[in-house]
Amino acid sequence: MRLLLAEDEKELSRALVTILKHNNYSVDAVYNGEDALDYIESGVYDGVVLDIMMPKIDGITVLKTIRKEGNSVPVILLTAKSEIEDKVLGLDCGADDYLTKPFSAKELLARIRAMTRKRTEANNSVISFENIKLDTSTFELSSPNGSLRLANKEFQMLEMLMKNPGRIISTETFMEKIWGYDSDTELSVVWVYISYIRKKLSSLDAKVQIKAVRNRGYSLEASK
């Protein structure tokens, strides 16, 4: 699951990124509202943690802008303010939740889980294709021949493929969505994870195959 963290206090941002990555989230961090808006508009995020008081563009303006554009990505607002009026304003502008600084890491993680769970439930937690099912709430991949739990990045890649059967997803799209724009990870890591997923599909006797299209990417197809 990919999150965007928009927080201008760099020490706090680094600490939160470490905590989120330790809890199996993929995270991009930005430090002003202008960058936050650009990143959110890319459409690759499952959730946003957005500070209100940021340079260039404040968080409320960012939130109003994306909601006006029809972007429904879940958003938690962070602020040092605790007045009721600020909370009401944030929620009225389309925030899904609101967290006042200082806060505990456990509380932030719980709020993120709740925020993303609502969206997952709204979108149906089980994706099916041919004889396999992927439970997005438990990371469990199953077929009539058994089930197993996928690692985080394996899950994210297979989820993208199963939501778009027959569609070619480029290596660059996998990198942007799962490893992040600023990752220095080699593109070859995508092939490595594809091979992991193929082995797990084979172990379940899945009636699907991940097809590689030279210089274009990968697609999930029914086995012939």
Salt bridges, closest charged atoms under 4 A:
GLU7 OE1 - LYS101 NZ 2.92
GLU9 OE2 - LYS101 NZ 3.32
ASP28 OD2 - ARG2 NH1 3.11
ASP46 OD1 - LYS177 NZ 3.61
ASP51 OD1 - LYS101 NZ 3.42
ASP96 OD1 - ARG67 NH2 3.18
ASP97 OD1 - ARG111 NH1 3.00
GLU107 OE2 - ARG111 NH2 2.79
GLU154 OE1 - LYS200 NZ 2.65
GLU159 OE2 - LYS163 NZ 3.34
ASP205 OD2 - LYS207 NZ 3.42
